[in-house]
Amino acid sequence: MIALFLQNYENASCMKWFTKQEMIRRIASKICAASILFFSMNASAQKNNFVVDHNNNPLKNFAIASNKESHPFFVDIDADGDYDCFSGEYTNSHPAKIYFYRNDGTNKKPQFKQVNGSTNPLNGVATNALAIPYFIDIDGDGDYDCFVGEGATGAMVYYKNIGNANNPSFEKQSAANNPLSMVKFLTSGIASPAFADLDDDGDYDCLISDDQGNEIYLKNKGTAQQPDFANVSGSEDPFNDLASSTTFYNVSFHDWNHDGLPDLFINTTYYKNVGTAARPAFIISGDNKPNFQSKAEAFTFTPLRWVDLKGDGSSEVLMGTAKGTYVYQALSSDEDDNAVTTSAAVHVFPNPTKEAFIVNLPASNVETTIRITNVQGKLLTTQVVNESSYKFGKDFKPGTYFIQVMQNGKVIYTQKLIKG
């Protein structure tokens, strides 16, 4: 490259006042600066690239028996501080089951074991043709309940956890006791759910899609303990325009940019939440968007399942496949995802703990807000803090949580918390 520039230099009268040595120095300097910029840009972009990592896939040795669609969901079902996995299946014409892969490892080194029979707390589930499980604490009693989207009827089946956080026991509820009994995708016969607190009122709202691009948005007008879902449509539905302009299925929520608002993923496409905590609005965004090596397969229900299996605060993604196996994607570098902040000025301790957490905050004249969410993004508490430290979480049940420290409307610190 320098030789080419020098060739041009010999004939360039506009540069005749530079010596050849000066030209070499200047050209080398420009090339060096350009190289630094090029590699910096690539390094910056690289941290948003998710690549398939078969060797470290914790579910690489498992597949559902039907060898058709697998539908994983991760939840700490026994409150031991690590994620377990349940997986639904697609059987076409036979009753669909839910498989249980218990994590006998740790929250940093998962080791899954398939558990059958009565040891599987959802062993008795058998839905029509398809089972897409989704776990949330829908009644606010401290343990995870389970909704299952089924095939043929396009209904949401509700299994209430009548056990506790350590020893789950699920019981199918009748329509009268199912807060989503009104859901019926009769045309397609498919119901694929996603939950998030979309209006910042402390309870879960629900978005359900099918395989024909239809969506139902159900706003929870009840409470965290007594849900009451109402179908919202038209201009009040934040997903209405998207559903009419794009292929709308395989939806999931994840706060990718860590601004405290749940972002939307349709298949593997990122839609940034540019609304407010009380009124979401979603636009397709290329701003620090995540890039996935493996895309969702057409006409399969394989939404992204965001999970931190390594306990390092950085999200990985697992997806089911049309062959009944599981694809694991992790960030292509050792960096955390694009907005996970590790400000040295903020310190949370002890972590893990069986008692309370303490967060030390930087000295600042700016108002500081602390938000605590569970692993599914549900807001548990918000506190404006004026002191240099804040104590919280003594009454939290055992499990995994996240803390966000915000100043000037921006997240300056995010950390995973383990309550023993």
C-alpha positions in Angstrom: 0.0 0.0 0.0 2.9 2.4 0.8 4.5 1.6 -2.5 1.3 2.5 -4.3 1.1 5.8 -2.5 4.7 6.5 -3.3 4.1 5.9 -7.0 1.4 8.5 -7.0 3.7 10.8 -4.9 6.3 10.9 -7.7 3.8 12.4 -10.1 1.8 14.5 -7.6 2.9 18.1 -7.8 0.6 19.1 -4.9 2.8 17.0 -2.6 6.2 18.2 -4.0 7.0 20.1 -0.8 7.1 16.8 1.3 10.2 14.7 1.4 9.9 11.0 0.6 10.7 10.1 4.2 8.0 12.5 5.4 5.5 10.9 3.0 6.3 7.4 4.3 5.8 8.6 7.9 2.5 10.3 7.1 1.2 7.3 5.0 2.2 4.8 7.6 0.5 6.9 10.3 -2.7 7.0 8.3 -2.6 3.3 7.6 -2.0 2.5 11.3 -4.9 4.8 12.4 -7.2 3.2 9.8 -6.2 -0.3 11.0 -6.9 0.6 14.6 -10.3 2.0 13.6 -11.1 -1.1 11.5 -10.2 -3.6 14.2 -11.9 -1.6 16.9 -15.1 -1.5 14.9 -14.9 -5.3 14.4 -14.2 -5.9 18.0 -17.1 -3.7 19.0 -19.4 -5.5 16.7 -18.2 -8.9 17.6 -19.6 -8.8 21.1 -23.1 -8.8 19.6 -22.5 -11.9 17.5 -23.9 -15.2 18.8 -22.3 -18.3 17.4 -23.4 -21.9 17.6 -21.3 -23.7 20.3 -22.0 -27.4 20.0 -19.1 -28.5 22.3 -20.5 -26.4 25.3 -24.1 -27.1 24.5 -25.5 -28.4 27.9 -28.3 -30.2 26.0 -26.3 -31.7 23.2 -26.9 -35.2 24.3 -30.7 -34.9 24.5 -33.6 -35.0 22.1 -37.3 -35.6 22.4 -38.6 -39.0 21.5 -40.7 -38.0 18.6 -37.7 -36.4 16.8 -40.0 -33.5 15.8 -40.1 -30.0 17.2 -38.6 -29.5 20.7 -39.7 -26.6 22.8 -37.3 -25.8 25.7 -37.9 -23.5 28.6 -35.5 -22.8 31.5 -36.6 -22.2 35.0 -35.1 -22.8 38.5 -37.9 -25.1 39.4 -36.5 -26.4 42.7 -35.0 -23.1 44.0 -31.4 -24.4 44.2 -29.9 -21.4 42.4 -29.5 -23.0 38.9 -31.6 -23.4 35.9 -33.5 -26.6 35.1 -35.0 -27.2 31.7 -38.4 -28.5 30.6 -39.1 -29.2 26.9 -42.4 -29.7 25.1 -42.7 -31.4 21.8 -44.7 -31.6 18.6 -46.3 -35.0 17.8 -48.7 -34.0 15.0 -51.5 -36.4 16.0 -50.5 -38.0 19.3 -50.7 -36.4 22.8 -47.7 -34.2 23.4 -45.6 -34.6 26.6 -43.2 -32.4 28.5 -39.7 -33.7 29.2 -37.7 -32.7 32.3 -33.9 -32.1 32.3 -32.9 -31.5 35.9 -29.7 -29.4 36.5 -27.5 -31.4 38.8 -24.6 -29.1 38.3 -24.3 -25.5 39.5 -25.3 -22.0 38.3 -21.9 -21.7 36.6 -21.4 -25.3 35.3 -24.7 -26.8 34.3 -25.1 -30.6 34.1 -28.4 -31.7 32.9 -29.9 -35.2 33.6 -33.2 -36.4 32.0 -35.6 -37.3 34.7 -38.6 -39.5 33.9 -41.7 -40.8 35.7 -43.1 -39.2 38.8 -39.8 -37.4 39.5 -40.8 -35.2 36.5 -43.2 -32.7 38.0 -45.0 -32.4 34.7 -45.0 -36.1 33.9 -48.8 -36.2 33.7 -49.1 -33.5 31.0 -50.5 -34.6 27.6 -51.8 -31.9 25.3 -53.2 -32.0 21.8 -50.4 -32.5 19.2 -48.2 -29.8 20.6 -46.8 -28.6 24.0 -45.1 -25.3 24.4 -44.4 -24.7 28.1 -43.9 -21.3 29.7 -43.2 -20.9 33.4 -44.1 -17.8 35.4 -45.3 -17.1 38.9 -48.8 -16.0 37.8 -50.4 -15.9 41.3 -47.5 -14.3 43.2 -47.1 -17.1 45.7 -43.4 -17.5 45.2 -43.3 -20.6 43.0 -43.5 -21.1 39.3 -46.8 -22.1 37.6 -46.9 -23.4 34.0 -48.9 -22.4 31.0 -48.8 -24.8 28.0 -49.7 -23.7 24.5 -51.3 -26.6 22.7 -52.0 -27.6 19.2 -55.3 -28.5 17.5 -57.4 -26.2 19.8 -55.0 -23.3 19.9 -55.7 -23.1 23.6 -53.6 -22.2 26.7 -53.7 -24.9 29.3 -52.9 -23.8 32.9 -51.1 -26.0 35.4 -51.0 -24.3 38.9 -48.1 -25.1 41.2 -49.8 -26.4 44.3 -46.5 -27.3 45.9 -43.8 -24.8 46.7 -40.6 -23.2 45.3 -38.5 -26.2 46.4 -40.9 -29.0 45.8 -43.2 -28.2 42.8 -46.4 -30.1 42.2 -48.6 -29.1 39.3 -52.4 -29.5 38.9 -54.3 -28.8 35.8 -57.0 -26.1 36.3 -60.4 -26.0 34.9 -61.5 -23.2 32.6 -63.1 -21.3 35.5 -59.7 -21.2 37.2 -57.6 -20.6 34.1 -56.9 -16.9 33.6 -56.2 -17.5 29.9 -59.2 -19.8 29.2 -60.5 -17.3 26.6 -57.5 -17.9 24.2 -58.5 -20.0 21.2 -56.6 -19.9 17.9 -59.2 -21.9 16.1 -58.0 -21.2 12.6 -54.4 -22.4 13.0 -54.8 -24.4 16.1 -51.5 -23.1 17.6 -50.8 -21.0 20.7 -47.2 -19.9 21.4 -47.1 -17.6 24.6 -44.6 -15.0 25.8 -45.0 -13.0 29.0 -43.6 -9.7 30.3 -44.6 -6.8 32.4 -45.3 -4.5 29.5 -47.0 -1.7 31.4 -44.8 -1.5 34.5 -47.6 -2.3 37.0 -45.9 -5.2 38.6 -47.8 -8.1 37.0 -47.4 -10.1 33.8 -49.0 -9.3 30.5 -49.2 -11.9 27.7 -48.6 -12.0 24.0 -49.7 -15.1 22.1 -48.9 -15.9 18.5 -49.7 -18.7 16.0 -48.1 -19.9 12.8 -50.2 -17.7 10.5 -49.0 -14.3 11.8 -51.9 -13.8 14.1 -51.4 -12.3 17.6 -53.4 -11.8 20.7 -52.3 -9.2 23.3 -53.7 -9.7 26.7 -53.2 -7.0 29.2 -53.3 -8.0 32.9 -55.7 -5.6 34.6 -55.7 -7.6 37.8 -52.8 -7.9 40.2 -49.7 -10.1 40.6 -51.7 -12.3 43.0 -55.0 -12.3 41.1 -54.5 -12.0 37.3 -57.3 -10.7 35.1 -56.4 -10.7 31.4 -58.3 -8.5 28.9 -57.9 -8.7 25.1 -56.5 -5.4 23.8 -56.7 -4.6 20.1 -56.5 -1.9 17.6 -54.4 1.2 18.4 -54.1 0.1 22.1 -52.3 -3.0 21.0 -48.6 -2.2 20.7 -48.1 -5.3 18.4 -51.0 -4.6 16.0 -49.0 -2.8 13.3 -46.1 -5.3 13.5 -48.4 -8.2 13.0 -49.9 -6.7 9.9 -46.5 -5.9 8.3 -44.2 -8.8 9.2 -44.3 -12.6 9.7 -45.3 -12.6 13.4 -44.4 -15.8 15.2 -41.8 -17.2 17.5 -42.0 -14.1 19.8 -39.9 -13.6 22.9 -39.1 -10.7 25.2 -35.6 -9.8 26.5 -34.2 -6.5 27.7 -31.3 -6.6 25.2 -30.0 -3.0 25.7 -30.6 -3.0 29.5 -32.6 0.2 29.6 -35.2 -1.3 31.9 -37.7 -1.9 29.1 -38.5 -5.4 27.6 -37.5 -5.6 24.0 -39.2 -7.8 21.4 -37.7 -10.6 19.3 -39.7 -12.0 16.4 -37.8 -15.1 15.4 -34.3 -13.7 15.6 -35.1 -10.1 14.6 -34.6 -7.4 17.2 -37.3 -4.9 17.8 -36.2 -2.2 20.2 -38.7 -0.9 22.8 -38.7 2.9 22.2 -41.8 3.5 24.3 -42.1 4.1 28.0 -42.3 1.7 31.0 -46.1 2.2 31.0 -46.7 2.2 27.2 -44.3 0.1 25.1 -43.6 0.8 21.4 -41.4 -1.4 19.2 -39.4 -0.7 16.1 -36.9 -2.8 14.2 -33.5 -1.7 15.2 -29.9 -2.1 13.9 -28.5 -0.2 17.0 -26.2 -2.7 18.6 -28.5 -5.5 17.5 -27.6 -9.1 18.3 -26.7 -11.3 15.3 -27.4 -15.0 15.5 -25.6 -17.7 13.5 -28.6 -20.1 13.7 -32.0 -18.7 12.7 -35.4 -20.0 13.6 -36.6 -22.6 11.2 -39.6 -21.8 9.0 -42.9 -23.0 10.3 -41.5 -24.3 13.6 -42.1 -22.9 17.0 -38.6 -22.2 18.2 -38.5 -18.8 19.9 -35.3 -17.6 21.5 -34.9 -18.7 25.1 -32.6 -16.3 26.8 -30.7 -17.7 29.8 -27.5 -17.2 31.7 -26.3 -20.8 32.3 -22.7 -19.7 33.1 -23.7 -17.3 35.9 -21.5 -14.5 34.5 -24.2 -12.0 33.8 -24.0 -12.5 30.0 -27.0 -14.1 28.2 -26.9 -17.2 26.0 -29.6 -18.4 23.7 -31.1 -21.9 23.3 -33.6 -22.9 20.7 -35.5 -26.0 19.8 -35.2 -27.6 16.4 -37.5 -29.4 13.9 -35.5 -32.6 14.7 -36.2 -32.5 18.4 -32.7 -31.4 19.4 -31.4 -28.1 20.9 -29.2 -25.4 19.5 -26.9 -23.4 21.9 -25.6 -20.0 20.9 -23.2 -17.9 22.9 -21.4 -14.6 22.3 -18.4 -15.0 20.1 -16.0 -13.3 22.5 -15.5 -13.3 26.3 -17.2 -9.9 26.6 -20.6 -9.5 28.2 -23.5 -8.5 26.0 -23.6 -5.0 24.7 -25.2 -3.2 27.7 -24.3 -5.3 30.7 -22.5 -2.7 32.8 -19.8 -3.6 35.4 -19.1 -0.2 36.9 -16.4 -0.5 39.5 -18.2 2.3 41.4 -21.1 0.0 42.2 -20.6 -3.0 44.5 -23.2 -5.6 45.5 -22.4 -8.0 48.4 -22.7 -10.6 49.6 -23.7 -12.5 46.5 -24.8 -15.2 46.8 -26.5 -14.7 50.2 -29.1 -16.3 52.4 -29.9 -13.0 54.1 -30.0 -9.4 52.6 -28.0 -7.8 49.8 -26.2 -4.5 50.2 -25.4 -2.3 47.2 -22.8 0.5 47.6 -23.3 3.4 45.2 -21.1 6.1 43.7 -21.2 9.5 45.2 -23.4 11.6 43.0 -25.8 14.5 43.0 -27.9 12.6 40.4 -31.0 10.7 41.6 -30.3 7.0 41.7 -33.0 4.4 41.0 -32.6 0.7 41.9 -34.8 -1.8 40.1 -35.0 -5.5 41.0 -36.4 -8.0 38.6 -36.7 -11.7 38.4 -35.1 -13.8 35.7 -38.1 -13.2 33.4 -37.9 -9.5 33.6 -40.8 -9.0 36.0 -40.3 -5.9 38.1 -40.4 -6.8 41.7 -39.4 -3.5 43.3 -38.3 0.0 42.4 -36.5 2.3 44.9 -35.2 5.8 44.6 -32.0 6.0 46.8 -30.3 9.1 48.1 -27.8 7.4 50.3 -24.5 5.8 49.4 -25.7 2.3 50.2 -29.0 0.4 50.2 -30.0 -2.9 51.8 -32.6 -5.1 50.2 -33.8 -8.6 49.6 -34.0 -10.1 53.0 -37.6 -11.2 52.3 -36.8 -12.6 48.9 -37.5 -16.2 48.3 -34.6 -18.4 47.2 -33.9 -18.0 43.5 -32.2 -15.8 40.9 -32.8 -12.1 40.5 -31.3 -9.1 38.7 -30.4 -5.6 40.0 -30.3 -2.6 37.8 -28.9 0.7 39.0 -30.1 3.7 36.9 -29.0 7.3 36.8 -30.3 9.9 34.3 -32.6 7.3 32.8 -29.7 5.0 31.9 -28.6 1.7 33.4 -25.1 2.2 34.9 -24.9 -1.3 36.5 -26.5 -4.7 36.0 -25.8 -7.8 38.1 -27.2 -11.2 38.6 -28.1 -12.0 42.2 -28.5 -15.4 43.9 -30.6 -15.8 47.0 -29.8 -19.1 48.7 
